[in-house]
Amino acid sequence: MEIDRVLQNKVLHCLKEQYSLFVTPKLIYFACIENQPIPADDFDVQMLALRDSVDLTVMKHLRDNLAYLAEHNLIEPKSDSYKITAKGIDFITNDGGLSQILNVTTVRLSPDTLELLVNAINQSSLNPTDKQKLLAQLKELPVESIKQILIGSMVSFAVPVLLAQVL
């Protein structure tokens, strides 16, 4: 199977134009391979579907890529047709869609968290001069920078702990 990103992009945009409708692979073929618009009325859809002029090798290639998109939940299969999912729409939008908005992690710093950080610095093996410099710099940092330091510390601490548990 050849992963065809250009074709996948065309399929997602085609299905987005038909949002909430299931579209057959043959209609997707005509829209994405032959660059024909999907007809709006049922009669024209049926007439287009009756045409037998599809390249079977290209159709297999299309079906493989449809299966791949479905495995990633970007499109939803039903019988022998497909529709785009919300995840598929979010994937092709430039702003990340609602997933970008809904999947936000909020980190709140309490005075206790900052106190723990100060205590960790004071109990470290740094010499007293370096401890004072570090504490002075910490007091000058914006809250967002402190959050990033703490998140980075959690990740760098968690990875060795998790590896130790696995090994």
Secondary structure, 3 states (H helix, E strand, C coil): CCCCHHHHHHHHHHHHHCCCCCECHHHHHHHHCCCCCCCCCHHHHHHHHHCCCCCHHHHHHHHHHHHHHHHCCCEEEECCEEEECHHHHHHHCCCCHHHHHHCCCCCCCCHHHHHHHHHHHHCCCCCHHHHHHHHHHHHHCCHHHHHHHHHHHHHHHHHHHHHHHHC
